[in-house]
Each structure stands twice: as C-alpha cells, then as structure tokens.
Amino acid sequence: MTGTKPRPDAAGARVPEAPEAAQPGGLVDELDTILSEGLSEAVYASDAYGGVVYLRSHDGRSLVLAKIAGLAVSLLDPWRRISVTSPLPTAAAYRNGRTVFLADGGETMRRFPQLAIGMPYAFGSANIPLRSGPDILGVLCVLWPATPAEGLSVPRSRRLRAATVRLTDALAGYAVGHDIAYDGPATPTPLGPAALAPNRVGLFDWNVDTGDFRADDEVCALFGMDPRDFDNRAETLAGRVISGGGREFRNAARRAVDTGHVLAWRMQVHAVGGARRILEWWGRIPDDHPRATGRHLVGAILDLGTSAAAAEAVERLREGVFSLAPDGRITYANRRLQSMLRVRLDDVLGRTPWEALPWLADPVYEDRYRAAMLSQQPGSFLTTTPHGDRLEFTLYPDPYGLTGTVAPADPDAPGPHPAVVPRPPSTAAPPRLGAIYHVLAMAGALTEAVSVSEVCDVVTDQMLPAFGGQELAIYIVRDQRFHLARQTGYPDGFLDPFEGVSLDSRLPGVDALTRGTPIFMESLAELVAAYPDVLVDEMSSWAFLPLIASDRPVGTCILGFRDPHVFTPEERSVLTALSGLIAQALERARLYDAEFTLARGLQHALLPHRLPTLPNLDIAARYLPGTSGMEIGGDWYDVIETGSTVALVIGDVEGHSVAAAATMGQLRSAVRAFTTGGQTPGGVVWHTNRLLNDLDPGLTASCCYIRLDPHTGRGDIVRAGHPPPIRAGPDGTSTVIETHGGLLLGVDRDTVYPVTPFRLDPHDLLLLYTDGLVEEPGTDIDDGICMLRRSLHTAPAGTPTEIADRLLHDAGRLTSRADDVALLVARWTPGKHPGKHPGKHLGGSPEGPDRPPGREEGTL
C-alpha cells in the first residue's frame, strides 16, 4: 500500500528514483543447455509429443515455466507461473515429491478439475518431481495423446525414468554454487522432425570469362558426378543439364555480368540412376575480386529435393493451405488462401491467425487450435469472413507444428460456432483463453472458501503467481475505515500507518474504492505525479483494485510489482473481473464469519463453563468443533455432583445444525435435572429418552452415563447407542469396558436401559468420548477405538489434561475434523483431597484443569 507523508516542499520535491532491480532475463547458457538437452531426451525417450520444465521461483511461492518443447509458449500462457499450493498436477508433484500420471482428459477432470477448466482437451501427461536428496529442484512434465485407462508401457517408463535421473543429476550439479531458482520467461527447445532430410548445399567459384569452374564435392554430387572425374569446366556441368544444355549456363553468366548476381536460377539435371534433380543457383560477382583473373561468379547451389515439387503441388490445390510453427505463427500460405481470405502474404507471415485476421480473434477459434495441438488430433471449425464467405478450417497437428486447409463450406452445413460479425475497429478484442482461465480458476477456488481468512488465502495463492507480483494487500471496510485483512511481501511495519484510515483519505487504494474504478500505476513517476505526497517502498508498479459487491464497498486489493510492469488492456480487464469475484466472496465470507461466531457462541454457552473440583478424582474435558463448514454439532459432556457420588456424562445428538445444538442443550439440562432429582443411572437415561420422544425434534442421540463413587472407585454404566468407555491402568494397559448397551435416545419411548457395574483400581484412567474422535469415513469404528487405545498406551503418565491433549493430537483432530469431538478423561486417585480453589473455567474450549488460558482452540 502507499500512503501520504508530510513534505516540507512538495512543489520542489525530487521524485525518488526506483531502486535498481535486474530485469528478469532468460536462462543462463549452462542452465539453458542442461534443460534443453534433458527435456529433449525425456520427450524422445518416452515417445511424447511435447514437454515442459518448471523451476521454483526465488520467493518459493511459485513454479515458473522455464523450458518448453513441442508446444507453443502461448499455449501455456495461463500456466507460466503457478502457485506451489495450487490444485494442479505440477504443483501436487512438487509438494508431494511423487509422480502424477494422468492417462486422459477424464482422469484429469476427476483428479484435477481446475486444470480441466483451462485445458479441457484429451491428452495424457506425467508430472515428475526433479528430486535431489531432500530438495526438489523443479518438475518435468511430458505429454502424450490420450490413452484412456492405459499407463506407460514398461520400456517407455524405464526410458523416461532414466532421462529424468540424468536431468536431475545435471541440475543438481549446476545447483552447487548456483541459484537454481528462476523468474524469467519461458524459452522453447525445438524438436527437429526426424522424417525430413536436411537440404544439400554446394559452393562454387565460376570464372565466366574463361569457363573455369571450381566446385566442392557436394556440387559434383548434386550433378551426379564423381569429384575425381570432374575437369573443372563449366561445359562439363552444362552437359548434365536436361533443359537447354549449355545455353542455360551462358544465360546465367550473361545475367551475372549484366546485374552482378544470379538469384534463384533453377534447372533440372541428371542424377544417379536416371532420376532428375531440381537445383537452384544463388550467386554474385564480387566487386573486390581481382580483375586480372577475370570476372568470377561465386555462390551456392541448393538441392531443393521434393520441396519445390511439393510447393508447386500445393499451389495447384483449390483449397487454401497454411502451415503454423509450434508457436502458432504462420510460416507458409499458398496463393489460394490469400485470395480466399483476401489478404496479402506479407501481412500474415510470422503472425498468429488471430493476430493476422482480426475476425478470427475469438477464443472459440483459438480453443480449436489449442485442442488440436494438445490432443494431437485433427480438428475443424466453421466461420464467416467479414465479406460474408462461409469457410471451413481443418487443422492437422503434429509435434513440429500444424498444417491447415481452408475450403468453402456447405451453406447448409451446421457449424460448431455461429458466424462472426466483424467488430468495429474501436471495440475491444475479446479476452484470450489465458485470461478466461484466470477468471474461471479464481471463481472455482473461491467457491471452496467460506471464511474471510480462506478467501484471503485463495487470493494470495492465485493472484501473485498468475500476474508475477511481489506484494499483495487486502483491505476491508468496517465502520467507514480501512482495516488490513491480509498482506504478503511488504516490509515489516510498512502498512502500520494505514490501519484504520478513513474513506476520505488521499490514498490511491481509497480513491479506487470510492470512485469504483481500478487505478493502474505503471511507474513510480506516474504514481508520484498523481499522489505527490505518496509514501512508497521498493515497488515500481501497482494495481489498486476496488472490491465492490452489489454496490456495497467491501475493500481494496493492492498488487505491487518490483519491476516496471505494463498493464495490457487484457490484463486490466482480467484484474477488474477478478476484483468483482473477490468482492462477492469477501462479502459472503463476512456474513459466514458473523453467523459462525454466533453459532459457536450458542454452542459454547450450552456446554459447562467449569468442572467441579472433586475428592479423589482428576478430570479434564475437551470439546473441538468440526472444521468443515459452519454447521454446529450436538456433542456434549457434563460432570454432575450428587453428594457422595459424581455423574460423568457424554453424548452426541445426530446432525450438525442449530437444531442439533438446541436439542443437545435440552438433553444436558434434562440429564442434570434427573440426576440431581435422585434418579438411578438407569432411571436418568430412561426418563431422558422419554423426554426426547415427547419433544419429537426429529433427531436421535447417543449417550454414555456413569455414576461413580470417588471414595470406593465403584460405579455403574448406562449406554444408549454410544461408543463404550475405556479404562486404562497406570502402565497404559487399556481395556474396553463391556456393557449392556441400549437403543439410541429418541427411537423407542418405552426402551429400558440396562445397568453395568464396574470398579476402578487406584490411579486407573476412565475415558469417555464421542465418535468424532475414533470414526473416519470408510473405516470401521472398532479400528478407530483400537488406534485410540494404542495412543493411550503410549501416552505419558501425566495429568488427565496432558493425556487428553495427546489423544487429540495422535488422532489428528487438532487441525482437520469432519465431525465434532467431545472427550472426558477422569483418573481415580484415592487419598487426594480437593483444593480450596474454585472450579476451573472451560468455556467450551480445550482449556481445562492445569491448562494455561489464552491458547488457541485445538492447538497444543
């Protein structure tokens, strides 16, 4: 962010110079050679049609496309920089250190839908981490035509693995003493077509005055002669000419004398075996050649092979024919194409079709090209020219480029795309597919973010790698003031002065929001000219994006670029579109956070705030809400004193909703009332079941009720559809207490719940828990209970508080939980007397006895 600072003399102040920063350049020669050779070997060894190498960026947040073979760089524009945390196969291979193989488009859609959004084409790929010891230097990705339900053959897999090892070893050797990180542009590695033989070229020196003809061995071979039999006479070569004989030579010599050169002079000559060969002559008479020896014509003779005949054959076709290089640029077009499209050859060569023909500048047509190149399958599309001609384009790809034909379309044939209406020159061109991908990828990622923090995580992970920025700040408006929600890349303390600035402050981030339009500053001078009192850091360019949802100001997103950055019209459009998506997601997330806070507050209010301090008994309790979604659950626990005994209760109302939490509160109150009213353990559960049936909330609940005498260690257990309690000795040996269980509460109003007596030994541990601690989707709950017992056996012989924390940690429930978790741990310690301090505060959090306050929920 930038802000204002007092200046004694704004009019005469000097604009500070931007700090020097090296412009991102290409790969250094040694690294370029390593990547080119390694990538080419991997592509050829595995029979792939293309491949790429990603290296990590200097800041470690991104993977940067460094080398590409068999594909146009423009094809991978949206993926030149990808976040290491993104849900893409390349990033997954980098994070996990394992190869990600995708056989076809269907598997890509199932496993990596965000990649399929931008590349919905049928191709297979393997993303292989370049691992050197514990360090991953980058990722190699090779691509094949789709092979549904097939993997790599063993020989191809073995060759690819060997090529990857050699590339990794070479990179690791280079990394010793060099920084392997990269932030420059992607550079192509050409893959030569093995089927095409190179052109043959011979050199000569012809004295046109004397007829002396000096030629190299290649010239003799082109004329079908043994160099040892050539007598260095022009007449000898003229005898090999089929049309015109020596007259062709004399005409060539005359033109050379008159003009000083001979250009593209063609003739047919006899070749070995009676065949004919077309040769082309290029030469000139040099001005500095010694006149004493006569006039010399020096130059080269080219063997055109079949290329001349092929070009002539193509020119005879009624269809238009063109050729695209791997980078999508036109390298050849026949005369018929020029007349059909009404263009000049000079206007289209060296440009992409959508650049040379503005009426083809539509993402749908570019998508056809991408689909052909990435799937290596022919494709076609219909279109209408600005002159009303309906044409059919057919595309034939291979790893070395693409050949296309254009023919008049059947007027009645349905087309895959409607006719294109030519745009007025002033109308902006549609965004490229890369731009569309960024919008779709951001939209897809934001749909999975529910809280403000998660939205900010998505924006940070997506925006910086996509646009190459180094700083990002997200400000949210509350009470007409700006408050920082997330920042990355800024110097420590730089943003402190801007916390809480009002909406009338003279700041570019504030102005962008109040005006409702983005502000793009491409240089420091431009920023200072607009905001003379600006306070800046080492950035050189900025984008200030207003976040507005349903005409409500939400905040501002600020992108900073260390190097001068030119915002193209397409990039400005994409950033503007993304700001709208971010604003909508933040507004939704703010409502979620508010409702989440209210719901969690309700749930915590229904749980005990303090546990009683009891003689001969140490107790700890934990409650952890689920982390998936906002819905609250119905898990509860309670410890109830009843004179000489104590009741330990744990339960779980089905579902995750406010209704479940409300039902949980009613059941907890009922159990407490029936317990303090003198009911037996079986009576407490029986009455609670009848109450739940009478209330008829449409929900069932499980419960485990234990009445324990802390003086004798004897007790009774009643279980209503709940996981059984566990008893553990001081040495960690544990057993599941076998009980006579009953139906869930709320199923049958007249169910009678059996009572199971039990007895604790001194220092035994009693463990009550809900199924969220031991149950995982797709696994048996008994397996979860066994794992819990193993954790209990290895837990240190500490306090119940320490043991509860250890059990939660071992079960992996501190960070990610699909279900709520309630846990009650009690240890019988005969002879221990209660202290004089009051009961300890729980507040529905992990804080319990002997636990320091102020710890974050669910952390150790």
N, C-alpha and C positions, 0 to 999 in steps of 0.2 A: 504494500500500500504506500501511497505517497501522501504527504500532508503539508501543512504550512509551517513556516518558522519565521520569526521576526528578522528583518533585514534592515540595517541602518540606511542603506541607499539602494532601494530597489531599482531605480532608473539606471544607475551606473554600475549595477552589479554585473559581474562576469559570470557567464554560464559555465558551470564546471564541466570539464572535459570528462567524457565517459572513460572509465578505466580500460586499459588495453586488455584485449582478450583475443586469443588466437581464433581466427575463423575456422569452423570445422572443415577439415580438408579430407582428402581421400586417404586410403591406406598407404602406409609407407611401403617401399618396394619389397622389402623382405617379407613382410606380413602378407602383402598382396600376392606374392608368388606362392607362399605356403597355402593360402586359402584357395587360390585358383587351381593349383595342382591337386590339392586334396579334394576339392569339390568335384572337379572333372573326373578324377579317379572313382569317386563314390558313385557318380551318375553312370559312368560307363560300366563299372563293375556290377552294379545291380540292375542293369538294363532299364534304368529310369529315363524319363524324358526331360527331367529338369531337377534342380535342387537349389537350396539356399543355405547360407551360414549366418547365424545370428551371434553377435558378441554382446556381452553385457556393457551397459553404459557406465560412464565414470561415476555417476551418483548411485549406481546399483539398483535404481528403481525400474529400469527398462532393459529390454533386449533390443538391440539395434541391428537392422538388416545390413550386413557388411558386404556379402558376396552373393551373386545370383547367376545361375547358368541355365540355359534352355528356356528362359521365360523373360518377358519384358519387365523392366523395373516398374513401369507404370501399372502392370497387373497387380502388383503387391503394394501399391501406394498406401492403402489403409493400414497395412501391417509393417511399415518401415520401422516403427517404434511400437513395441507392445509392453505393457506393464508385466513385471515378473509375477504379479498376483492375479493376472487376468485369467479367465476361464477358457484359455486357448491351449491346444495341444503342445505348442512350442514352449509356452510358459510352464505347463504342467511337467514336461520333460526336464526343464531346468530346475524347477522346485524339488521334484521328487528324485531326480537322478536316475530315472528309468526311461527306457524307450517307449514311446507312444506310437503304436501302429494302428492305422485306420485303413480298412480294406476298401471302403467305398463311401459314397455320399450318405447312404443310410446309416452306417455306423458313426459317421461324423455327426449327423443330426442327433442321434441318440446320446452320444457321449459329450459332444461339444457344440451345443445348439448355437452359441454365439458366433462360432466360426461359420456355421452353415448359413447364418443370416447374411453374411457378406460374400460367401463363396458357395452358393447352392449348386455346385457342379459335381459331376460324377468323376472323382479321381481318388486314388489311394495315396497314402503318404506314410512315412516313418520319420518321427522326430527323435533324434538320438542325442543325448547329452554328451558333450565332449569333456569327459571327466579325467582330471589328472590328480590322482590321490583324492584328498577330501575336497578339492576345488573343482568347480565346474566352470570351464572357460567360455563355453557358449553352447550352441545347439546346431546340429546338422539336420536338415530336412530334405528328403528326396521324395519325388513324386512319380507315380505311375498311372496309366489308365486304370479305371476302376476294375477290381476283381472281386465281385461280391462273394462273401463267405469264403474267401481264399486268403491264405497267408503267403509270405515269401517262401519260395522254394528253398530247400536246404543249401544248394550251391549258391544261389543269389544272396541268401542271408549270410553265408560264410564269407563271400567276397566283400559284401558291404561292411561286415564287421571288421575285416582286415583293413579295408580302406579307412574306416573310422579310426582304428587304432593308430594307423600311420599319420593321419591328420592330427590326432590328439597329441601324439608324441612330438610332432613338429611344432605345434602350437606351444606345448609345454616347454620345449627347448627355447623357443623365442621369448616366452614369458620370463625366463631367467634374465633379469636385468632390463626388461622392457615392460611397460604397462599394456596389458592385453585389452583393457577397456577401450571402447570405441564410441564416438558420437558423430561420425561423418556420414557422407552419403553412401548409398549402395552402389557398387560398381559391378558391371557384367563380366562374366567369363564366357567367351564364345565357345560353342561346341561345334567343331567342324563337321560337315556332312561327309561321312565316310564313302558314300556312293559316288561322289563327284571327283574326277581326277583333276589335278591342277593343270592350268593352261601351260603349253610349252612355248618357250620364247628363245629365239636365237638372235645373235648380234652379228652385224656385218659392217664392212667398210668398202664401198664401191667407188673406184676411180672411173667416173663416167667419161673421161676423155680417152683413157687407154683401154677401158674394159676390164681392168684388173679387179677381181672381186675376192676380198679377204673375208672369210666367214669362219665362225666357230663350228664345233662338231654338231651342235644342235641344229644349225641351219642345214647342214648336209643331211642330217637325219630327216628333217622335215621334207626335203626334196627327194627322199628315198635313195640317197647315195651314201656309199662308204666314204668317210672323210679321207681315207688314204687314196681313193680313186679320183678325188676332185682336183682339177688342174688350175683352180683359182681364176677361171674365165667366166665372165657373165654369159657368154654364148652357151656354155655347158649347162648352166641352170635354165637358160631360156628353152633349151631342148626338152626340159621336163614339164614345161607349161603346156596345158591341154588346149586352152583357147588363145589364139593369137600368136603363140610362139615368141620369137624374138621381138616382134612388134610391141608386145606388152612392156618388154624391158626398155625399148627405145622410147616409147611414150612416157614411161616413168622417168627416164633420165631427162627427157625434154622438159617435163613439168618441174623437175627438181631444179634444172638450170634456170627456168623462167621465174619460178616462185620462191626458190630457196628451200623448199621442203616437199615431201610427199606424205599425204595423210590418208590413212585408211584405204590404201590401194589393195584390192582383193584380186586373187586369181586362183584357179584350180590347177593342181599339179598331180602328177602320177606318184602314188605311194607304193609301198611294198605290197606285193600280192595282187596288183592290178586295181587296187582301190583308188579312190580320188580323195584328195585332201584340199580344204579351203584354207588359204593362207592370207594373212593381212599384213601389209607393209606400212611401217611408220619410219620416216627418216627426214633428215635435213642436211643442207650443205652449210657447214660451219664457216663463219666469217673469218676465224683466225687460223684456218687450215693453210699450210704452206702452199702458195700458188705454184711453186716450182714443180710440184709433183702432180699438178692437175687439180680438177675440181672433184672433190670427194663427197659422196652421199653416205652418211653414217646413220645407223638406226637399228631397228629391231624388226624381226619377222615373227608374227604370232600365229600359232596353230589354233584356229577357232573351234576345231573339233566339230561337235554337233551343235554347239550353241548357236551358230549363225543359222543353221537349218531350223533349229527349234524356234528361234525368234521369228523367222520367216513364216513358219507354220502357224505360230500363234497369231501373227498379223493377218493371216487368211481367215481366221475364225470369225463367225458372225457375232459371237459373244464378246463382251468386254472381259479382259483378263488383267489382273493386277497381282502383285506379289508384295507381301509385307515381311519386313525383317522381324526378328524376335522381339524387338522393342515396339512393334506396331507401326513402324513408319513405312511408307510406300517406297519400294525400290524399283518397281517396274510397272508400267501400264501400257497396253497396246493402243493403237490408233482408234480402234472401235470403241474402247472405253472412253476415250477423250470425246468422241462425237456423241456417245450416249449420255454422258454426264455434262456435256457442254463446258468442258474445262480445258485448259492448256496443260501439257505435260509438266512444264516448268513450275506451274502453280501447285502441283500435288506431290511431286517427288520430294522425298525427305520429310514429309509431314504425315501425321496420322490421318485416317479418313475423316474423323470427326473434327479435325482441325482444318483440313483442306476443303471439306464440304460442310458448311455451317448447317445445312438442313439435315445432316446426319448426326449433329451434336445432341443426341438424345441418349440418356442412359440405357434405354432398352437395346439400342443397336450396339453400343459398347459392350453390353452384357453378352450379346451373341458372340462377339469376338473373345471375351474372357472365357465363355463356356467352351468354345472350340479349342482354345489354347490350353486350358487347364484340364479338360477331359480328353483332349487329343482325339475328338470325334467330330466328323463333319457337321456343319450346321447351316441354317439358311434363315432369311427373313425377307419380307416384302416391304417396300416403301414407295412413296410417291415423291418425285422431284418437284422443285418449285415450278417447273414448266408443265406439270401435270402428267408426266410419264410415269407409269407404274412399272417398277423394276423388281426383279428377284435377285438377291445376292446369295451366293453359295460359297461357303468357306471350307477349305481343305487344309487342316493344320498338320504340321509335324514338328519335332523338337527344334528345327532350324528356321522356322518361320511359318508363313501361311500363304497359300495361293487362293485367290478368289475369282469367281466368274460373276458377270452381271448380264442378265438377259431380260428381254421384255416379258412381263408377267402376263399370265392369262387374265383378262379383265374380270372374269367371273370367279377366279380362284380366291378363297378366303385367305386373308393374311394374318399372321400372328400379331401384327401391330397395326393400328389404324394409320391411314395416310398422314404424313406430316404436313402441317400447314406452315409455310415459311414464316418466320418471325420477322417483325420489323427490326431494322438494324439497332434500334435503341433498346430493345427488350433484352434483358439479361439472359445469358445462356443457362440452361438447367444445370444443377449440380452434378458433378461426376459421381460415379459409383462409390469412390472412396469417401466422398462427403456423406453420401447416403448411409454408408456403413457406420460412420462415426455416430450419426444420429440414432440409428437402429440399435447399435451396441450400447449406447448410453441409456436409451429407453429400456432395453431389456435388463440391464444391470440395475437401474433404478426401481424397476418393479419388484425386485427382491429386497430392496432396502426399506425398512419400516420406521426406523428411528432417525432423528436428526444426525446422530453420530454415524449411523450406517450410510446415510445419504452422502455425508461429507467424505466418508471413506471411498465410496464409489467415484465421486467427482475427482478426488485426488488421484486415485489409481488410473482413471481413464483419461483425464484432461492433459496431465503433464506428459505422459508418453506419446499421446496422439499428436500433440502440437509442438513438442520439444521445448516447453517452458521449463524454467528453473524455480520459479516461485509461484505459489498459489495461496490466496487468502479468500475465505468465505465469511462475509459479514451478514448478520441477521438483524432486522429492525425490531426492537422492542421498546415500547413507550417513546416512539419518535426518536430513538437514538440507535446508533450502530454498536453492535456487540460482536466480537470475534467468535466465530463458531469453529473455525479450523484454519490453520496455516501450516505451510511447509516451505522450507528453503530460505526463509527470512533470517537475517542476523538476529542474534539474541537481543531482545528488548526493543527492536526497531518499531514494532507495532504497538508498544505500550501507550504512546501518547494519543493513539486514535481510539482507544477503548471509550465508548460512551459518547462519541461526538454526535452532535445534533444534526438534523436533516437540513439545516440552513448553513452548514459549514462549507467553506470554499475548498472542496476537495474533488478530484476527478471521480473517485468512487461514489461520492454522494451525488454529484451532478448527474452521473449516468443513471442513477436510480430516480432522482426527481424529474429528470427530463424524459425518462422512459426509453432512451436510445443508447446503444453501446458507444463507448469512446475508445478509439484506437490511436495510440501514440507510437509511431514507428521510430522515433529517435528522442534522445534526451533534449535536444534543442527544441523540438516540437512541443514536448511536454512543458518545458520552462516557458516557452512563448505563450502558451495558453494559461499556465499557472505560474506566474513569476515568483511566488513565494514558496515554491514546491520544495519539499524535503525528500531526497531520493537516496537509494542505496546504489549497489553496483550494477543494477539492471540498465538495459539500453532501450527496450521497447516494452509496451504494456497494452493489455486489453482489459477494459473496465466494462463488465457485463451486468446490466441491471437484471435483477431477479424479480419478476412481477408475475403474480398468479391471480387470474380473474380480477384484473385491475387493482389488485392489492399489492403494495410494495412489501416484498419479502426480505430483500437484502441485495448484496452486490457480490459478484465473483470477480476476482482480480487475478490475471495471469501476468507474470513477468518473465522477460526473456533477457538472458545475459548478453547475447549478441544482437546487433540490429536486425529486426525482423520486419519484413514487408508482408502486410496482411492482404492477400489477394481477395478479389471480390467473392470468390467461392469460400475462402476461409472465413471471411466476415459473415457470410450467410450461415455457415455451419455453426459458428460460435453463437450467433444470435439465436438460432434454433435450439442449440443446447442450453442456452440460458433459460429459455422458456420451460424446457423439461426439468431443469434443476429447480426452478422456482416452484413448479407444481409439486415436485417430490418433497421439497422442504416444507411447503405448506401442509401437505398431507402428513409428513413426519411430525410436525409440531403438534398437530391435533392428536396424533397417535401418542406422543410423549405425554401430553396432558391427560389423556384417558388412561394411559398406562400408569401414571403416577397415582391417579385417583383409584384405579382398581387395586393396585398393590397396597395403597394405604388402607383400603377397606379390608383386604385380606389380612394384613398385618394387625389391624385392630381387632380382628376376631381371634387371634392367637394369644397365648399367655404372654404377658409382658415380664413376668417374674416367675421364677421357680422357687418353691418353698425350700427353706433350709431345714433338713431333717436329721434326726439322730441315726447313726449307723448306716447312712446312705449318702453316696455321692452321685449326683445326677447332672447330666448335660443333655441339651436338646439342640437340634439343628432343623431349620426349615430353609429350603432353597427353592425358589420358584423356577419353573421351566423357562428356558431361554428362547424357545421357538414360538414366535407370535406373542400377542398381547394378552390372550385369554388367561384368566387366573384359574387356579385349581381348587380342589376341595380337601387337600391333605391337612390333617391337624394332629396335635398331640396335647396332652394335659397331664398334670400331676396334682392329685387332689388329696389333701389331708383329711383323715376321718378319725381323729382321736389317736388310738393306738395303732392304726394301720394307715397305709397310703395306697391310693389307686394310681396305677400307671396306665395311661390310655393313649392309643394311637389309632387313627382311622383315615379313610380315604373315600370321599364322595366321587362317584364317576363323573367324567366330563371335565371340561375346562371352560368355565363361564362364570359370570356373576351369580347365576342361579346356583351353581355348584358351591360357590363360596358362601352364599346365604344359607344354603342347606347345611353346610358344614358348621356354621355358627349356631344354627338351631340345635344340631345334634350335640355339639360340645356343651351347650347350655343344659340340654336335657340330661346328658350323662352326669354332669356335675350335680344337677338337682336331685336325680335319683340316687346318686352316691351319698351325698350329704343327708338325704332323707332316710338312710338306714337300709336301703335295699341290699340284698345279697348280690354277688357278682352276676349270677345267672339272672336275677331279677332286673338288675340295671340294664343288661343287654336286651332282655325280653321286653321291658317297658319302652326302651328306646326304639326297638323295631316296630312296636305297635304305633308309637307316635309318628314315625316316618310314614307308615302306611296310611295313617289318618290324615297327615298333611298332604299326601299324594302329590309330591313335587315332580313325579315322573322320573325320579333318579333313585338309584340304589347306592349303597355304601358298604364298605368293609370296616371291620373294627376288631381290635385286639384289646381286651380289658384284663388287667392283672391287679388283684388285691394282694398286697404284700405286707407282712408283719416285719418291720425293720429290726425288731428285737430278737426274733427267732429265725428269720430267714425263710419262713414258710409262707406259701401263698397259693392262690387259685387263679386259673386262667380260663377265660371265656373267649372263644374265637369265632367271629362271624365273617367267613369268607376272606379272611385276611392272612397274609403270609405268617408262618409260625415264628415265635420268638426264638432267639438263640442264647444259649448260656455258654460262657467261656470261663475256664479256670485261670488262675494267676499265671500259669505257664503258657497260655494261649490256646490250649486244647479246647475245642468247642464242640457242642452238640446242638442239634435242633430239638427243641422240646416238643415231643409228640403230644398232641392234644386232640380231643374230640371236637372237630370243627362243626360249625353250623352254616346255614344259608346266609347269603348277603342280607343286610338290613334292607327292608322295603320290598322283599319278594313275597313272603307269606306272613300274614298278620299273626297267625297262631303258632309260629315256629317256637319250639323250646330249645334253648341253647345249653348244651352240656357243660359241666364244670370239670376242669382237670387240675388236681392238686399237684404241687411241686415243692421242692425245697432247694435253697441255695446253700452252698458251703461258704465259709468265710473268704472274703475277697473275690468271690465269683462276680462275673460281669453279666448283666442281663441286657439284651439288645432287642429293641423294638424298632421297626422300620416299615416304610411303605414300599410298594412295588417299584416306584421310580428309582430306587437305589439298586435293584437287582434285575430289572427287566429291560431287555433290549429287543427291538423289533426283529423277528425271525429267529430268536433263540428261546430256549426253554427256561422258565423261571427257576427251575431247580438248578440249572447250570449257574445262574446268577447267584443263587444262595451259596453254592459251593465256592464260588470265587470270593464272596463276602467272608466266608469262614476262613479261607486261606489268608485273606488280608488281616483278619482278626488274629490269626496265629502269628503273623509276622509283625503285628503292631507292637510298639514298645509298651512295656508295663507302666504306662503313665496314667494321668488322670483321665476320667471319662471325657473331658473336653478334648484332650490331646488325641485320644483314641477315635472320637467322633470325626475330628478333622482328618485323621489318617485314613479312615474308612471312606470318607467322601473323596479324598484325593486318589486313592487307589482305584475307586470305581469310575474315575474320570468324570465326576459330576460337578466339578467346580467351574467348568468353562462352557460345556455344551450339554443341555438337558432337554429332551423332548417332553419329559414329564416332571411334575413337582417331586420333591424329596422331603420326607419328614423322618427324623431319626431321634430316638430316645435311648440314652445309654445310662444305666444305673449300676453302681458297684456296692455290694453289701460289705460293710466294714464294721463288724461288731466292736463295740467299745468306743466308737467315735461319737463325740458329743457335738451338738450343733453350736456354732459360734454365736456371738452376740450381734453380728452384723445382720442387716436385713437381707431378704431375698434379693437375688441379683437380676438385673434388668435384661430381658431378652429382646423384646420389641420386634419379634418376627424375623430376626436376622441371625447370622451364625454366632452372634455374641452370646456367651453363656458363662457359667462359672469358670473363674480363672482365665477368662479370655479378655485381653485388653480391648477397650472400646475404641471406636473410630475406624475399625478395619472395614475394608470394602466387602460387601456381601459376596460370599462364595470364594473368598481368597484365603490363602494360608499366610 
